Every structure is written in C-alpha cells, then in structure tokens.
Amino acid sequence: MKKILLLSVLLAGTSFANEEGQELHEESCTRCHGSEMYTRDNSKIQNHFDLRSQVSACANNLGTGWFPDEEAAVVKFLNDQYYKLEK
C-alpha cells in the first residue's frame, strides 16, 4: 500500500511540473517564438545540457525571475513535448 501511495505522489508531482512548465512557457517564451522554434531542422539543441542552458539564458534575458525549479519545469515541459532528449 505504501508503494502505491508513493508512486501516486511521484506521478502527481511529475504532472504538476509539466503543467507548471507549460504555464510558464506560455507566459514568457511564446513572446519571442512559437512551436516551430522547437521543431526546426537546424536546432541548436542537441542534448539535455543544451536545453537547460538555453532555457536559463532565455529566462535571464527576459528577466523572468524564475527560480531553479521553475526553469527545470520549463525544461521538462519542452523536453517532454518537443525534444525527447535523454538526460
């Protein structure tokens, strides 16, 4: 029973991170570009490190004031939705 409860909590946290990441993305990232940025052939994002670095750079340039966990949520959303990169 404890394992089921723990698994439920972990899955709920993952879902929340994706929802939070999507909301933050829609509030800030779509000002500059749409989804075509993530699906273009000549993407600069080749690995998970590149994705984290780009999200951090964009957040700093836009002055979003995101905390590290918020940046991580956006990275998770983008990776799950578009990139499908391994960590």
N, C-alpha and C positions, 0 to 999 in steps of 0.2 A: 504494500500500500504506500509506503514511504517513497518507493522508487517512482510510482505513478505520479504522486504529488510533486516530486522534484522535477520530473520530466515536464509536467504541466506548467510549472513555474518557469522553467527554462524556455519552453516554446512560447509562452506568453511574452517573455522578455524579448525574444527574437522578433516576434510580431510587432511589439511596441517600437523596437529600434527601427524597423522598416517603415512604420507609419511616421515616426518622428523624422526619420531621414527624408522621406518623401515630402513631408510638410516643409521642412527647412529648405529642401531643394526647390520646391515650388515658390517659396517666398523670396529666395535670393538668387538662385542660379539661372532661373529662366529669364531674368532681366537681360542677360547677355546672350544666351543661346538656347536653342531648343534641342530636342532629342537627336536631331541629325548630327549634332556635335559628337555624340557618343557612338554613332553607328557608321561614321565615315571610314573609308578605306585607309586613309593615311593618318590614323590616330596616333597621337604621341604616347598614349597609354599602352604600355606593353606588359606591365606586371602590376602586382598589388602595391608595391612601393611607389611606382609612378602615379597610381591613382590617389593614394594617400597624400603624396606630395602636391599633386595638382589641386586637390580639394583644399588643402591647407593654404596654398598660395592664393587661390581664388577667395577664400574666406578672409584672408589678411588684406587682399587688395580691395575687397568690397567693404571691409570694416564691419563684418557681421557680428563680431564679438562672441562667436561660438566657443563654447567650452570643448575640450578634447573629446568628451563623449558625444557631443553633437556633431563634430566633424566625423567621428567614427560612424555615427548613424547615417550620415550622408554617404560616406564611402560604402557602407554596407548596402544601402539602397541602390546606389549606382552600380555596384558590382552585381548584385542580385538581379537587377532589372536589365542591364546592358552588357557588362563586360564579362562576367562569369570567369573571373581570374582566380587562380589558386593562391592561397596565402603562403 
